[in-house]
């Protein structure tokens, strides 16, 4: 359901094929972060919290770096504040 809505929004935004190709090569955690960011932007905070918490459950040192996971913690806090 969420993925379908994201596809509809992408189509409305007119994302170019090159931009879509860049999204396809991202890691699973990065894609999930992007989903969480999108959900938070659309004020779907509870769903965004779930996305961010899933990433943190799988967190492995060195996988994407401290800054990436720091951004996840930050975004999680922002999503909680929006609830």
N, C-alpha and C positions, 0 to 999 in steps of 0.2 A: 504494500500500500504506500509506504513512505517512498520507496524507490520509484514507483510510478509517478507520484506527485513531483519528485525531484526531476524526473525525465520531462514532465510537462513544463515545469518551470524553466529547465534548460532550453527547451524548444522555444518558449516564449522569450527568453533572453537572447536567443539567436546565437548560442555558442557555436563557434566554428568547429569544423571537423578536427583541426589540429589541436584545439583546446580539449576536446573530448578524448583524443588519443593520449594526451598527457595524463589525463585522469586515469586511463586504463592501466598505465604502467606504475601507478603508485602502489605502495605497500598496503596491506589490508588495514593496518592501524591508521595510516594516513587517510585512507578512504573513509574509515569510520570516524576519524576526527572531522573530516570535511562534512560528513553527514551530521554530526553533532553540532558543528558550527552553523550549518544551514538551519537545523531545527531550532537552535537558540535564536538565530536571527528572525525566524518566523514565530517566535514566542511560544514554541512548543518545548518548554523548559523541562518537563518531566521526561520526555523522550530523549532530549539532549543529555540529561543526567545519566540515563541508562547507557547511552552510547559511550560517554566518557568513562563511566565506571567499568564497562566491558574492556576498554583499552587498558585501564590500570590493572585489571585482574591478570591480563596477559603480559604485563610489563616485564621485560627482560633487560638487564643492564647492557648497555652498549648497542642494543638493537637499533634504536633511532636516536639515541643521545639524550642527555640530561635536559637540554633545552626543549626538546619535543615534549617530554613528559612533564616538564614544568609548565608548558603551555596548556597541557591537558588539565593539570591541577587548577590553573588559573581559570580556564573556561568552565570547569566543573563548579568552581565557586561562584562565577557569574551566573551560571544556570540556576544554582540553588538560590541565589539572591532574587532571581526573577520569579521563583515559585510563589 
